[in-house]
Amino acid sequence: MAARGQMSRILPIPRQEYLGLDVLAFPKRGSPRWTKPVMAFELENSPHEAAIAYALWRVCMVRVAWGGVFCYQREPDQVGEIPRALADLVRALAPDMELMVVVGTRSCAEDFPDGFFRPYRWDVNYKRFRLMGE
């Protein structure tokens, strides 16, 4: 159980509340007042794998067509590790959505946006993240 005043120790990151999301996108106006979101995204500023995995887990818990996580690593050679590390989580959850992970490199900040972000999309057939445009 997880609730205010009750720390959960079941998941790898202990919290009192879960599922807070940074961005939800909704369909155009004309939909019912309480409509379902169509996209969910998280921005994770921590470079730690556990924090990024927690952000991805939150996105995967919401029923949307598209979900994604934007995160950062300090050095370019660390970028490819994140999609590989998150693949086991996605395989276990088997979310029914299009899923992407976008990894920025703080050392390439002067190149923003070109060269700063590397977008990866979940490939359902190969059960791994693939660099978009590959």
VMD Tcl script that draws the C-alpha trace (Angstrom):
set ca {
  {0.00 0.00 0.00}
  {1.13 3.56 -0.64}
  {-0.68 6.61 0.75}
  {0.05 9.87 2.55}
  {1.81 8.97 5.75}
  {2.36 5.38 4.61}
  {5.69 4.67 2.92}
  {5.61 1.82 0.42}
  {8.57 -0.52 0.27}
  {7.17 -2.72 -2.48}
  {8.55 -0.76 -5.43}
  {12.27 0.08 -5.85}
  {11.72 3.78 -5.06}
  {9.85 4.34 -1.78}
  {7.17 7.02 -1.92}
  {4.02 7.98 -0.06}
  {2.17 8.63 -3.32}
  {2.74 7.33 -6.84}
  {1.65 8.20 -10.38}
  {2.14 11.96 -10.40}
  {2.73 12.82 -14.08}
  {4.40 15.89 -15.57}
  {2.42 16.12 -18.82}
  {-0.92 14.72 -19.99}
  {-2.30 15.61 -23.42}
  {-6.00 15.43 -24.21}
  {-8.03 15.25 -27.42}
  {-9.29 18.44 -29.05}
  {-12.25 20.26 -27.58}
  {-15.63 18.77 -28.29}
  {-14.78 15.68 -26.25}
  {-16.67 14.88 -23.04}
  {-15.72 17.08 -20.09}
  {-13.95 14.23 -18.27}
  {-12.12 12.65 -21.16}
  {-9.22 10.22 -21.16}
  {-5.75 11.56 -21.92}
  {-4.12 10.46 -25.17}
  {-0.48 11.06 -24.17}
  {1.55 10.97 -20.96}
  {5.10 12.23 -20.58}
  {7.60 12.57 -17.77}
  {10.68 14.74 -17.51}
  {13.28 13.17 -15.22}
  {16.16 15.44 -14.27}
  {18.05 12.82 -12.31}
  {20.66 10.90 -14.31}
  {20.18 7.83 -12.10}
  {18.74 4.75 -13.78}
  {16.32 3.99 -10.90}
  {14.76 7.46 -11.09}
  {14.38 7.20 -14.87}
  {12.85 3.73 -14.55}
  {10.37 5.08 -11.98}
  {9.37 7.85 -14.43}
  {8.85 5.28 -17.19}
  {6.86 3.01 -14.83}
  {4.50 5.92 -14.04}
  {3.92 6.60 -17.73}
  {3.25 2.90 -18.41}
  {0.58 2.79 -15.68}
  {-1.69 5.19 -17.57}
  {-3.90 4.06 -20.44}
  {-2.83 6.34 -23.29}
  {-1.92 5.96 -26.97}
  {1.54 7.52 -26.56}
  {3.87 7.72 -23.59}
  {7.39 8.87 -23.11}
  {10.18 9.94 -20.83}
  {12.66 12.74 -21.39}
  {15.83 12.26 -19.37}
  {19.50 13.23 -19.32}
  {22.97 11.79 -18.99}
  {26.15 13.73 -18.44}
  {28.26 12.23 -21.23}
  {27.33 11.06 -24.76}
  {28.74 7.55 -24.20}
  {26.18 7.04 -21.36}
  {23.14 7.76 -23.54}
  {22.79 4.27 -25.06}
  {22.82 2.60 -21.66}
  {19.48 4.07 -20.64}
  {17.29 2.45 -23.35}
  {19.03 -0.89 -22.78}
  {18.52 -0.66 -19.01}
  {14.82 0.20 -19.40}
  {14.05 -2.64 -21.81}
  {13.52 -5.24 -19.05}
  {10.98 -2.98 -17.34}
  {9.03 -2.49 -20.57}
  {9.12 -6.22 -21.36}
  {7.71 -6.99 -17.90}
  {4.96 -4.37 -18.08}
  {4.03 -4.97 -21.76}
  {2.27 -1.62 -22.08}
  {-0.32 -1.28 -24.82}
  {0.92 2.05 -26.19}
  {3.51 3.65 -28.38}
  {6.46 4.33 -26.10}
  {9.55 6.47 -26.45}
  {12.54 7.50 -24.37}
  {14.40 10.67 -25.29}
  {17.85 11.04 -23.76}
  {19.64 14.36 -23.67}
  {23.33 14.87 -23.05}
  {24.26 17.71 -20.75}
  {27.75 17.91 -22.22}
  {26.15 18.72 -25.61}
  {24.00 21.58 -24.30}
  {25.63 24.03 -26.70}
  {24.20 21.94 -29.58}
  {20.60 22.25 -28.35}
  {18.37 21.01 -29.88}
  {20.46 19.39 -32.64}
  {22.68 16.67 -31.23}
  {21.36 17.24 -27.73}
  {18.51 14.71 -27.76}
  {18.54 11.11 -28.96}
  {15.01 9.67 -29.37}
  {14.36 5.95 -28.95}
  {11.09 4.19 -29.77}
  {9.97 0.86 -28.34}
  {10.02 -1.84 -31.01}
  {7.29 -4.33 -30.11}
  {8.65 -6.98 -32.50}
  {12.22 -6.93 -31.21}
  {11.29 -6.06 -27.60}
  {13.82 -3.26 -27.31}
  {14.21 0.47 -27.77}
  {15.54 1.47 -31.17}
  {17.06 4.78 -32.10}
  {14.44 6.62 -34.16}
  {15.51 6.91 -37.78}
  {17.43 3.62 -37.58}
}
mol new
graphics top color blue
foreach p $ca { graphics top sphere $p radius 0.5 }
foreach p [lrange $ca 0 end-1] q [lrange $ca 1 end] { graphics top cylinder $p $q radius 0.2 }
display resetview
